[in-house]
Structures are given as C-alpha cells and as structure tokens.
Amino acid sequence: MKARVTVTLKSGVLDPQGQAIQGSLKSLGFSGVGAVRQGKVFDVELGESDLSQAEANVRAMCEKLLANTVIENYTIEITP
C-alpha cells in the first residue's frame, strides 16, 4: 500500500517562499500569476494490508512528524 501526504500552510499563515516563487515567475515573464503558496508532498510505502489501520498510522505520522499542525494542514490519499 502507498500513501501520499500533501502538507500545505493554513490560510492566513505567511508564506515567504511562495512569495519568492511568485516574484521569480513574474520576472520570468509569467505575468498572469497570482498568489503562490508552497507545500510539501510525501510518498510513503506502507507494509499494512488493512486500509483503516494504514490510514490511522499515516495520520499519526502526520501529527507527530510530517506536518506542523499549528500552521499546516494535511491530506492523505491511500492506494493499494
């Protein structure tokens, strides 16, 4: 089983890296670009065969390490 975790900053949290990317895109000629927010993607290979247990384990990984839940949101997608 595999899990994909997408971590993004909560709305209202400043994103200086996203602002830098936005400025760089504009300087490269992409004038129609609005706000840019950056995030992280983790692909995790799991040894679980039970879907609910796999999701619980990945959620625990997010809460303990992969996401700073004070300033970040995360979503989990699990595929067999």
C-alpha positions in Angstrom: 0.0 0.0 0.0 1.1 3.5 -0.7 0.1 6.8 0.9 0.6 10.3 -0.4 0.5 13.1 2.2 0.1 16.7 1.0 1.0 19.3 3.5 0.1 23.0 2.9 0.2 26.1 5.0 -3.1 27.1 6.7 -4.7 30.2 5.2 -3.6 33.3 7.0 -0.1 32.0 7.6 2.6 34.0 5.8 4.4 32.1 3.0 7.7 33.9 2.2 8.8 31.0 -0.1 5.6 31.2 -2.0 6.0 35.0 -2.4 9.6 34.5 -3.7 8.4 31.9 -6.2 5.6 34.3 -7.3 8.2 37.1 -7.8 10.5 34.8 -9.8 7.7 33.6 -12.0 6.8 37.2 -12.8 10.4 38.1 -13.6 10.5 35.1 -16.0 7.6 36.6 -17.9 4.6 34.8 -16.3 2.7 38.0 -15.7 -0.7 36.3 -15.1 0.4 34.5 -11.9 -1.5 35.5 -8.8 -0.6 34.4 -5.3 1.6 31.3 -4.9 1.6 29.0 -1.9 4.1 26.3 -1.5 3.7 23.0 0.2 5.2 19.5 0.6 4.4 16.1 -0.7 5.4 12.8 1.0 5.0 9.4 -0.7 5.1 6.7 1.9 5.2 3.0 1.2 3.3 1.0 3.8 3.5 -2.6 4.9 -0.1 -2.5 6.1 -2.8 -4.6 4.4 -5.7 -3.1 6.4 -6.9 0.2 4.9 -8.2 1.7 8.2 -5.0 0.8 10.1 -2.9 2.2 7.3 -4.8 5.5 7.4 -4.5 5.6 11.2 -0.8 5.1 11.0 -0.3 7.8 8.4 -2.4 10.2 10.4 -0.2 9.5 13.4 2.9 10.1 11.2 1.5 13.5 10.2 0.6 14.5 13.7 4.0 13.6 15.1 6.4 14.5 12.3 5.3 15.2 8.8 3.1 18.3 9.5 3.3 21.1 12.0 -0.4 21.1 12.7 -0.2 24.6 14.3 0.4 26.2 11.0 -0.1 23.4 8.4 -3.0 21.3 7.1 -2.5 17.9 5.5 -4.5 15.5 3.3 -3.9 11.8 3.0 -4.5 9.6 -0.1 -4.0 5.9 0.2 -3.8 3.5 -2.7 -3.4 -0.3 -2.7 
